[in-house]
Amino acid sequence: MTPSTADADTPMAVAPVTVHGPVRAVSQGMAWIPGGTFAMGSDDFYPEERPVHPVTVNGFFLDVHPVTVAAFRRFVKATGYVTVAERPLDPVLYPDADPALLVPGSLVFRRTPGPVALDDYRRWWHYVPGANWRLPEGPGSTLDGRDMHPVTQVAFEDAAAFAHWAGKDLPTEAEWEYAARGGLDGAVYAWGDDFTPNGRRMANTWHGDFPWRADTPTGRPGTTPVGRYPPGGYGLYDMTGNVWEWTRDHHTARHPDAAARSCCIPRDYRVEHRHHLDAGFARRTIKGGSHLCAPTYCLRYRPAARQGETEDTATSHLGFRCIRRP
């Protein structure tokens, strides 16, 4: 397998939508995003999205969907790469941690048995030893039937390593947001201002009562195959919902102030109850929201939405896609 075919998966067929600009598909499963100037951010939702400001980006190629399990498996098979969640934890980086928790693993979402207050993420997020990209919900889980799902449980270093192997890079926050808007500058969602136009769900987000009742065919929240929902204006799938996506940018609290606390993923996820060691890890901006984003808790399935995450973070709802700049 060569790097040029590392992520050449084809998304599932969906109903056609209007494309707001030229789209040029390439053999590596990427789409051409023409450069331009857009209004980045939003003044209408969370403080970290402010202020709205003009940004100009050059044209680039972007993966038409998040990197899939199948593509990441090929990368690991070709390189022998070991992800962050599979490696032993260095006690020096976690000096106040319970030694029993210093074992490889990652953060897994688990529904609560009923309604709970939404002021403590530990009610539904759990550090699970042995959870990683191969076992995304921990020991006993499987990737069977998920080849075309976005890969999850990948830390920033893992995403960057894949991108390098594939001859690509991770997008900047501005490149990512510009592509997600698909030519609809200023729209609330990637497809317009109506969350469910004509009653149609446009992205894999949480419907129901978070974090216990999910209104899905299976009754369980989770990732869906890439391409199940309509593409945006530039022919890109899953730019919002399904999984959060890493960008290469260090995070700031606002555009462009100093870093702030993330809202929806624990900052220091690798050892629960360890809240004060943020300085040990750089923070990057993640974009797009996920299947766990609900309007009552995390209305971040919008192009302008953003939050920071520590580079060592791997979770069951965080993935990535790659860019290639001319």
Helices and strands as residue ranges (DSSP letters): G 3-5, E 25-26, E 30-33, E 36-40, G 47-49, E 53-57, E 60-63, H 69-79, G 84-86, G 91-93, G 99-101, E 105-109, G 121-123, E 125-129, H 156-165, H 173-181, G 197-199, E 208-209, E 213-214, E 244-250, G 278-280, E 283-287, E 306-310, E 318-319, E 323-324
